Amino acid sequence: MLARQRAFGDDIAPVVDAGSDEFVAAVAEAYDRSAAVDLLEEHLAFSAPLHEERSAFAFELDIDPGDVLGGLARALPSFSVEFTDEALRSMRRAERQVIPQAVAEIEGAYQS
């Protein structure tokens, strides 16, 4: 996972060094069209490490009813909610929307 983050840093460095403050313009300046699309498709798929290393992650929330409701709810026991599977589904769904939109924006920069 650390290697993935380092690769992202290496890949985004030319974008940061580009002359534009706007992300799409900076990507277009730093990369040709194919490399830019590859960059987005690879690095915007942020849930990939979570799927690859499923046992390394858990999304869990401890809830104390007294903290949420106050008053007499303080007498109720705390409980935990584990929502790892739902978090992963939500992330993947977001990726299916965000990645094509980002690719379309980038491709538009090369058409102008």
Summary of the structure (lengths in Angstrom):
residues: 112
radius of gyration: 20.2
end to end distance: 36.5
largest distance: 63.8
contacts: 257
relative contact order: 0.15
helix: 72%
strand: 7%
